Amino acid sequence: MHPGIVLRTLSYILLIIAGCMIMPAAIAVINGEKNEFFAIVLSAGIAVVIFFIIKFFSRGSDSETLSTRDGFLFVTLSWITASLIGALPYYISGAIPSFTDAYFETMSGFTTTGASILTQIEILPQSLLFWRSLTHWLGGMGIVVLTVAILPALGIGGLQLINAEAPGPTVDKLTPRIAETAKILWFIYLGLTVLETILLMFGGMNLFDALTHTFGTVATGGYSTKNTSVAYYNSAYIDGVITLFMVLAGINFSLHFWLLRGKFENLLKDSELKGYLAIFSISTLIITWNVSGTTYNSIGESFRFASFQVASILTTTGFATADYEKWPFMSQAVLFILMFVGGCSGSTGGGIKVLRLITLLKQGINEMKYLIHPRGVFTLRINRRPVKKDIVYGISGFFFLYILMLLITTFIAASSGADVETSFTSALATLGNIGPGFGKVGPTDNFAFFPAYVKWWFSFAMLAGRLELYTVLILFTTVFWKK
C-alpha cells in the first residue's frame, strides 16, 4: 500500500473537478446568477487549495507507482471526493440546504444513477442545472479514465485504475498503451455527445437543453432540466433520437471503436451485443402489443413510448416520457425484470450487465448437462472463445454479492417505514444506477422523503453499484489491509 501515491493521484481528481466548474461558473456570469457564481468559484477554490495541500504533503511519493490495491482504494476515494466537492455548489448557494441531500444528488450524478431529491427541478438556476448534468457526463466514461487519458505519468498504474473503475467483467485494451485506450474511449464518448447535441437542436431544443439531455443520455444517467423529464417536449423526433443514443450508450464502447475501424465481424460475433439487442427488441415488442389499444390508440404511438422506456430502464438511464405505473401490469412486469439486466459490459450503463447474465445462463445449462453426463466435458464459450473458470467464479461471486447488497438495501429502506414495493425498487434503482423505480420512487416521484441515514446508505449503494461491487467491498475485508 502506498498512501502517498494514492493521495497524490487523488489530488488530480480535485483539479479536474475544479476545472470542470469553469463551465457552470461561466453560465452563472452570463445569466447574472451572482450567488451561484460565488458558490461555484468558492467550491472550485476549495478543491484547488486541497490539491496544493496534498501535493505538499505527498511530494516524497513521486517515485512510487500504483499497485493493484492502491488502484482499488484510489478509485473508490475518487468518487467519494468528487461527490464531496461536487456537492458544495448546491450547499453553499442554498439551492439544496441539506448537505445530505446535496451529497446524494451529486453521488447520483457522478454514478450516473439519476435518482433525485429535487421536487421542483426547473426552479434551480441554469448554472446549477448544468453542473448537475455535467456530473453525469464526467461520471459516465469515468473521471478515473479521464485522469489516465490526460496524465501520461500515470501510465504505469493506469491498467489498475481502469480495471478497478470500468463497468463490466473485463476491460479491452484497444491499444498497447492503456493511456491511449483511455483517450480513444473518451474521443468516442465526445463524438457521441456532439452528434446527439446537434440532432436534438434540430428537433427544437436550445443548446442548453440539448447539451444537458445529451449528458444524461450518453452517460446513461437520466438527469433532465424539466420536472416531467423528456415528456416535457412531447416530440416523437426527440424521443427517437434519445432512444437511439440510449441504446448506443448501452453498448460496449470497444465495439464502437471496432465499428469505426470497419471491423464489422467483431460486432457480428459478439454474444453480448446479440443478447442485448434481443432483450431490447423482445421487450419493446411485448410492451408495444400490451399498451396498444389500451393506453395508446395506435401501434406507432405505442412503439414510440415502449421503445423509449425499455431503452431507458435497460440501459439504466432513467429518463421518462410516460408514467409507466399507469401501464398494464404485464408492461410493468417487463420493465421490472429489465431493472435486473443493465447494459453491456464496457458501456456507461449500470446493472448486472448482459454479459454476466449470458455467462451464468450458459453455466447453468452446462451444470444440467453434467447431471446427464457426469464425465462429460462441456466448455463454456463466449464470442466463440472458451471462458476461464476463474471468470465464471468471479461472475458468480458478483451475482451473490449483488443480491445480498440488494436485500440489505431493501431492508434499510424499509426500516424508514417505506412499503416493500418502494423499498425493493429503490434498492434496485440505486444499486443498479437506474434512477426511478416503482411505488413512491416511480417516474413521477423522487427520493426526498427518505430520512438522512437511508440517503447516505443509498449513496453508498450507488457507489458500490457503479464500481461493480468488488472495488468498494474489498476495502472492508481484512485481507486488503494486510501487508
C-alpha positions in Angstrom: 0.0 0.0 0.0 1.4 3.4 -1.0 -0.8 6.1 0.7 1.4 8.9 -0.7 0.9 8.0 -4.4 -2.8 7.4 -3.7 -3.2 10.9 -2.3 -1.1 12.4 -5.0 -3.1 10.8 -7.7 -6.3 11.7 -5.9 -5.3 15.4 -5.9 -5.5 15.4 -9.7 -9.2 14.4 -9.5 -9.7 17.6 -7.4 -8.0 19.6 -10.0 -10.2 18.1 -12.8 -13.4 18.7 -10.8 -12.3 22.3 -10.2 -11.5 22.8 -13.8 -14.9 21.5 -14.9 -16.6 24.0 -12.7 -15.4 26.8 -15.0 -18.3 26.0 -17.4 -21.2 26.3 -14.9 -19.4 29.4 -13.5 -19.4 31.0 -17.0 -23.2 30.2 -17.3 -23.7 31.9 -14.0 -22.0 35.0 -15.2 -24.0 35.0 -18.5 -27.3 34.7 -16.6 -26.3 37.1 -13.8 -26.5 34.4 -11.1 -24.2 36.1 -8.7 -25.0 33.8 -5.7 -24.4 30.7 -7.7 -21.2 32.1 -9.3 -19.8 32.8 -5.8 -20.8 29.2 -4.7 -19.2 27.6 -7.7 -16.0 29.6 -7.6 -15.6 29.0 -3.8 -16.2 25.3 -4.3 -13.5 25.2 -7.1 -11.2 27.3 -4.9 -11.6 24.8 -2.0 -10.7 21.9 -4.4 -7.6 23.8 -5.6 -6.4 24.6 -2.1 -6.8 20.9 -1.0 -4.9 19.9 -4.2 -1.9 22.0 -3.2 -2.0 20.8 0.4 -2.0 17.2 -0.8 0.8 17.9 -3.3 2.9 19.4 -0.5 2.5 16.6 2.0 2.9 13.8 -0.7 5.9 15.2 -2.5 8.1 12.4 -1.4 6.0 9.8 -3.3 6.8 11.0 -6.8 9.0 7.9 -7.5 6.3 5.4 -6.3 3.9 3.6 -8.6 0.4 2.4 -8.1 -0.2 -1.2 -7.1 -3.4 -3.1 -7.7 -4.5 -2.5 -4.1 -3.7 1.2 -4.5 -5.9 1.3 -7.6 -9.0 -0.1 -5.7 -8.5 2.5 -2.9 -7.9 5.4 -5.2 -10.9 4.7 -7.5 -13.3 4.4 -4.5 -11.9 7.6 -2.9 -12.0 9.5 -6.2 -15.8 9.1 -6.4 -16.3 10.0 -2.8 -14.0 13.0 -3.1 -15.6 14.2 -6.4 -19.0 13.9 -4.8 -18.0 15.8 -1.7 -16.6 18.7 -3.7 -19.3 18.5 -6.3 -22.0 18.9 -3.6 -20.6 22.2 -2.4 -22.1 24.4 -5.1 -25.6 23.2 -4.2 -25.0 23.5 -0.5 -23.1 26.9 -0.4 -25.6 28.5 -2.8 -28.5 27.3 -0.6 -30.2 25.6 -3.6 -30.1 22.4 -1.6 -29.9 23.4 2.1 -29.2 19.9 3.5 -25.6 18.6 2.8 -27.0 15.1 2.9 -29.4 15.9 0.1 -26.6 17.8 -1.8 -24.3 14.8 -1.5 -27.0 12.3 -2.5 -27.8 14.4 -5.6 -24.1 14.7 -6.6 -23.3 11.0 -6.0 -26.3 10.1 -8.0 -24.9 12.4 -10.8 -21.4 11.1 -10.8 -22.5 7.4 -10.6 -25.0 8.2 -13.5 -27.9 6.9 -11.3 -30.3 9.8 -11.9 -32.1 9.3 -8.6 -33.1 12.8 -7.3 -34.3 14.5 -4.1 -35.4 17.6 -6.1 -39.2 18.2 -6.2 -39.0 21.3 -8.4 -36.1 20.9 -10.8 -37.0 23.9 -13.1 -36.6 26.5 -10.3 -32.9 25.8 -10.0 -30.6 28.3 -11.7 -29.2 27.2 -15.0 -25.7 27.2 -13.8 -26.5 24.5 -11.2 -28.7 22.6 -13.6 -25.7 22.5 -16.0 -23.4 21.3 -13.2 -25.9 18.7 -12.2 -26.0 17.3 -15.7 -22.2 17.7 -16.2 -21.6 15.3 -13.2 -23.4 12.7 -15.3 -21.1 13.2 -18.3 -17.9 13.1 -16.2 -19.0 10.0 -14.3 -20.3 8.3 -17.4 -17.0 7.4 -19.0 -15.3 7.8 -15.6 -13.3 10.5 -14.1 -10.6 7.9 -13.4 -10.4 7.0 -17.1 -10.2 10.8 -17.8 -7.3 11.0 -15.4 -5.5 8.2 -17.1 -6.2 9.8 -20.5 -4.8 13.2 -19.7 -2.0 12.3 -17.2 0.5 10.1 -19.1 2.6 10.0 -15.9 0.0 7.5 -14.6 0.6 5.1 -17.5 2.3 2.6 -15.3 -0.6 2.2 -12.9 -3.2 3.0 -15.5 -4.4 -0.5 -16.0 -5.1 -1.0 -12.3 -7.2 2.2 -12.3 -9.1 1.2 -15.5 -9.8 -2.3 -14.2 -11.0 -1.0 -10.8 -13.3 1.6 -12.4 -14.6 0.4 -15.7 -18.0 -1.2 -15.7 -18.2 -4.9 -16.7 -16.3 -8.1 -16.1 -13.4 -7.4 -18.4 -11.6 -4.4 -19.9 -10.5 -4.4 -23.5 -7.2 -2.8 -24.3 -7.7 -1.3 -27.7 -4.1 -0.3 -28.0 -0.9 -1.5 -26.3 -0.8 1.7 -24.1 -3.6 1.9 -21.6 -3.5 5.7 -21.7 -4.1 5.6 -25.4 -7.0 3.3 -24.9 -8.5 5.8 -22.4 -8.1 8.6 -24.9 -9.8 6.6 -27.6 -12.8 5.8 -25.3 -13.1 9.5 -24.4 -13.0 10.6 -28.1 -15.8 8.1 -28.9 -17.7 9.4 -25.9 -17.2 13.0 -27.0 -18.2 12.2 -30.6 -21.5 10.7 -29.5 -22.0 13.8 -27.3 -21.5 16.2 -30.1 -23.6 14.2 -32.6 -26.6 13.8 -30.2 -26.5 17.5 -29.2 -26.7 18.6 -32.9 -29.6 16.2 -33.6 -31.5 17.4 -30.5 -31.1 21.0 -31.6 -32.6 20.1 -35.0 -35.6 18.9 -33.0 -36.2 22.3 -31.5 -34.1 22.1 -28.3 -31.9 25.1 -27.4 -28.2 24.5 -26.9 -28.5 24.4 -23.1 -31.3 21.7 -23.1 -29.7 19.8 -25.9 -26.4 19.6 -24.0 -27.9 18.7 -20.6 -30.1 16.0 -22.1 -27.2 14.6 -24.1 -25.1 14.4 -21.0 -27.8 12.4 -19.4 -28.2 10.1 -22.4 -24.6 9.2 -23.4 -23.8 8.7 -19.7 -27.0 6.7 -19.2 -27.7 9.0 -16.2 -31.2 10.5 -16.8 -31.0 13.9 -15.2 -33.3 16.3 -17.0 -33.7 20.0 -16.7 -37.5 19.6 -16.7 -39.8 18.4 -13.9 -41.6 16.0 -16.3 -38.3 14.8 -17.9 -38.3 14.2 -21.6 -42.1 14.1 -21.7 -42.0 17.9 -21.4 -41.1 18.2 -25.1 -43.9 15.9 -26.4 -41.8 15.2 -29.5 -41.6 11.9 -31.3 -38.4 13.1 -33.0 -36.7 13.9 -29.7 -37.9 10.7 -28.2 -36.5 8.8 -31.2 -33.1 10.5 -31.0 -32.7 9.9 -27.3 -33.9 6.3 -27.6 -31.3 5.6 -30.3 -28.4 7.2 -28.3 -29.5 5.4 -25.0 -29.2 2.1 -26.9 -25.8 3.1 -28.3 -24.6 4.2 -24.9 -25.6 0.8 -23.5 -23.2 -1.0 -26.0 -19.6 -1.9 -25.1 -17.6 1.1 -26.2 -14.9 -1.1 -27.6 -17.4 -2.2 -30.2 -17.9 1.4 -31.3 -14.2 1.5 -31.8 -14.2 -1.6 -34.0 -17.2 -0.2 -35.9 -15.2 3.0 -36.7 -12.3 0.8 -37.8 -14.6 -1.1 -40.2 -14.2 -4.4 -38.4 -17.9 -5.4 -38.6 -17.1 -9.1 -37.9 -16.3 -8.1 -34.3 -19.8 -6.9 -33.9 -21.4 -9.9 -35.7 -19.8 -12.5 -33.4 -20.3 -10.6 -30.2 -22.6 -12.7 -28.0 -23.3 -9.9 -25.5 -24.4 -7.4 -28.3 -26.7 -10.0 -29.8 -28.3 -10.7 -26.3 -28.6 -7.0 -25.5 -30.3 -6.2 -28.8 -32.6 -9.2 -28.4 -33.6 -8.2 -24.9 -34.4 -4.7 -26.1 -36.3 -5.8 -29.2 -38.4 -8.5 -27.5 -39.2 -6.3 -24.5 -40.2 -3.4 -26.8 -42.5 -5.7 -28.9 -44.2 -7.1 -25.8 -44.9 -3.7 -24.3 -46.0 -2.3 -27.6 -48.5 -5.1 -28.0 -49.7 -4.8 -24.4 -50.3 -1.0 -24.4 -51.7 -0.7 -27.9 -55.4 -0.1 -27.9 -55.5 0.3 -24.1 -53.0 3.0 -23.0 -52.3 4.3 -26.5 -54.5 4.4 -29.6 -52.1 3.4 -32.4 -49.3 0.9 -32.9 -46.9 3.8 -33.8 -47.6 5.7 -30.6 -47.3 2.5 -28.5 -44.0 1.7 -30.1 -42.7 5.2 -29.5 -43.3 5.1 -25.8 -42.5 1.4 -25.3 -39.1 1.6 -27.1 -38.1 4.8 -25.1 -39.0 3.3 -21.7 -37.4 -0.1 -22.5 -34.2 1.7 -23.6 -34.3 3.9 -20.5 -34.6 1.1 -18.0 -32.5 -1.5 -19.8 -29.5 0.9 -20.1 -30.2 2.3 -16.6 -30.6 5.8 -18.0 -33.8 6.7 -16.1 -35.4 9.2 -18.5 -39.2 9.1 -18.7 -41.8 10.1 -21.4 -44.7 8.4 -19.6 -45.8 7.3 -16.2 -45.3 3.6 -16.7 -47.0 2.8 -13.4 -50.3 3.5 -15.2 -49.4 0.9 -17.9 -50.9 -2.6 -17.8 -49.3 -4.9 -15.2 -47.6 -7.0 -17.9 -45.8 -4.0 -19.2 -44.8 -3.0 -15.7 -43.5 -6.5 -15.1 -41.3 -6.3 -18.2 -39.8 -3.1 -17.0 -39.3 -4.5 -13.5 -37.4 -7.5 -15.0 -35.2 -5.2 -17.1 -34.1 -3.5 -13.9 -32.1 -6.6 -13.1 -30.3 -6.6 -16.5 -28.5 -3.4 -17.3 -26.4 -2.5 -20.3 -23.4 -4.3 -21.8 -20.0 -4.6 -20.1 -17.7 -1.7 -21.1 -20.7 0.6 -21.5 -21.8 3.6 -19.4 -24.8 1.5 -18.3 -25.2 0.1 -14.8 -26.9 -3.1 -13.5 -25.7 -6.6 -13.5 -24.7 -6.5 -17.2 -25.9 -8.7 -20.1 -22.5 -10.5 -20.4 -22.7 -11.7 -16.8 -26.3 -13.0 -17.3 -25.3 -14.8 -20.5 -22.4 -16.4 -18.8 -24.5 -17.5 -15.8 -27.2 -18.9 -18.1 -24.7 -20.9 -20.1 -23.0 -22.2 -17.0 -26.4 -23.2 -15.6 -27.1 -25.2 -18.8 -23.7 -26.8 -18.6 -24.5 -27.9 -15.0 -27.7 -29.6 -16.2 -25.6 -31.4 -18.9 -23.3 -32.7 -16.2 -26.3 -34.3 -14.4 -26.9 -36.4 -17.5 -23.3 -36.9 -18.5 -21.2 -36.7 -15.2 -18.0 -37.4 -17.0 -18.7 -35.2 -20.0 -16.5 -32.1 -20.8 -18.6 -29.0 -21.6 -16.7 -25.8 -22.4 -18.4 -22.5 -21.8 -17.8 -20.2 -24.7 -18.5 -16.5 -25.2 -17.8 -15.0 -28.6 -16.7 -18.5 -29.7 -13.9 -18.4 -27.2 -13.6 -20.6 -24.1 -14.2 -18.8 -20.8 -11.8 -19.5 -17.9 -13.3 -21.0 -14.7 -12.0 -18.1 -12.6 -14.0 -15.6 -14.7 -17.1 -17.7 -14.1 -16.4 -17.9 -10.4 -15.9 -14.2 -10.3 -19.2 -13.6 -12.0 -21.0 -16.0 -9.6 -19.5 -14.2 -6.7 -20.5 -10.8 -8.1 -24.1 -12.1 -8.6 -24.3 -13.3 -5.0 -22.9 -10.0 -3.6 -25.3 -8.1 -5.8 -28.3 -9.9 -4.5 -27.0 -9.6 -0.9 -26.5 -5.9 -1.3 -29.9 -5.6 -2.8 -31.6 -7.3 0.1 -29.6 -5.3 2.7 -30.5 -2.0 0.9 -34.2 -3.1 0.7 -34.2 -3.8 4.5 -32.6 -0.4 5.3 -35.1 1.4 3.1 -38.0 -0.5 4.7 -36.7 0.4 8.2 -37.7 4.0 7.4 -41.4 2.9 7.0 -41.4 2.7 3.2 -43.6 -0.1 1.8 -42.0 -3.2 0.3 -42.5 -2.2 -3.4 -40.9 1.2 -2.8 -38.1 -0.3 -0.7 -37.2 -3.1 -3.1 -37.3 -1.0 -6.3 -35.5 2.0 -4.6 -32.7 -0.6 -3.8 -32.7 -1.8 -7.4 -32.7 1.8 -8.7 -29.7 2.9 -6.6 -27.6 -0.3 -6.7 -28.3 -0.7 -10.4 -27.8 3.0 -11.1 -31.2 3.2 -12.7 -32.8 6.2 -11.1 -36.6 5.7 -11.0 -38.3 2.6 -9.6 -41.9 1.8 -8.6 -44.2 2.9 -5.8 -43.1 6.2 -4.1 -39.9 6.3 -6.3 -41.7 5.9 -9.6 -41.0 8.0 -12.7 -43.1 11.0 -11.4 -41.7 10.8 -7.8 -38.3 11.2 -6.1 -36.2 10.1 -3.1 -36.7 13.3 -1.0 -39.0 11.6 1.6 -36.4 9.1 2.8 -34.6 10.0 6.1 -30.9 11.1 6.1 -29.5 7.7 7.1 -31.2 6.0 4.2 -30.0 8.6 1.8 -26.4 8.0 3.0 -26.8 4.3 2.5 -28.3 4.8 -0.9 -25.2 6.9 -1.8 -23.0 4.0 -0.7 -25.2 1.6 -2.8 -24.9 3.9 -5.9 -21.1 4.0 -5.5 -20.8 0.2 -5.0 -23.1 -0.4 -8.0 -21.2 2.0 -10.2 -17.8 0.5 -9.3 -19.0 -3.1 -9.7 -19.2 -4.0 -6.0 -15.8 -5.7 -5.7 -13.8 -2.4 -5.9 -15.7 -1.0 -3.0 -16.5 -4.0 -0.9 -12.9 -5.3 -0.9 -11.9 -2.3 1.2 -14.0 -3.8 4.0 -12.0 -7.0 4.1 -9.1 -7.6 6.5 -7.0 -9.2 3.7 -7.0 -5.9 1.8 -5.2 -4.1 4.6 -2.7 -6.8 5.5 0.8 -6.3 4.3 
